[in-house]
Amino acid sequence: MSNITISSLNVRGLDNNEKRREIFQWLRKKKFSIYMLQEVHCTEISFETWATEWGYRAFFSSIASNKAVVAILFNNFPSRFEANM
């Protein structure tokens, strides 16, 4: 069984498309299992698009405004791990 590694990062907003792509690429290179992102600053409308851009499982806090949203991004886990979540 693989070790699970977790990273936490204050991204100070990901509304800018270029910044979001750069952050996502940088995170993928780090190869952590789970990324906890603070101050994402997005609305529910962005959740699905950003999760698709990430390419793996992603969860965003669900609030009405774009203030201090948090995101949890998962790397590509084996299906055995996902089944136990």
Summary of the structure (lengths in Angstrom):
residues: 85
radius of gyration: 12.7
end to end distance: 14.9
largest distance: 39.8
contacts: 203
relative contact order: 0.22
helix: 35%
strand: 20%
